[in-house]
Amino acid sequence: MRIAANEKIRTRRIELGLNDVITAQQAGLSKMNYFDIELHPDEIYTVTDLWQVKKLVDVLELDFLDLFDIQCTFCNGKEGFLNDYLLPRNEIIQKKRKSLNLSQEELGVRVGFYEIAIIEMEREPDFLESWSIELINDLANIIKVPLQILLHVKCSKCGR
């Protein structure tokens, strides 16, 4: 049985002897945001910005991919690591969009955002840091890029 990310977070916080207020402060979250993360299983996946999740993972000394039960694409042999994955995320997105023959507007429609969001995403390397994991996962599936690449997190086993 899988343990939900919110349960893992709560368990780890208690293991470290931290209370929820201190954990929230250290992670740059409001008390209510942190409370919601522990209370609701989907909150950290659907609502919380990626940069906040990363900060919380650091505070609690967790492995990002393990927290969300994300299998490393490269460890499990599903896909080889491409040199393009070393590019900044905005360049990867733009390159993949073009290879799929999608306009910025078409990609926006598929992701559920206005074209301006795609323009900004392709302009700003850290644009996705303000998106939820759920939205980034949707984008990864649409443009066929491994989720961990768009999340900009590395596997603790293979380093990719």
Salt bridges, closest charged atoms under 4 A:
GLU15 OE1 - ARG12 NH1 3.18
ASP36 OD1 - HIS40 NE2 3.93
GLU38 OE2 - ARG13 NE 2.51
GLU61 OE1 - ARG12 NH2 3.24
ASP66 OD1 - LYS157 NZ 3.92
ASP69 OD2 - ARG2 NE 3.72
ASP69 OD1 - LYS8 NZ 3.08
ASP84 OD1 - LYS95 NZ 2.94
GLU120 OE2 - ARG123 NH1 2.77
GLU122 OE2 - ARG97 NE 2.43
ASP126 OD1 - ARG89 NH2 3.34
GLU129 OE2 - LYS54 NZ 2.73
GLU129 OE2 - ARG89 NH2 2.82
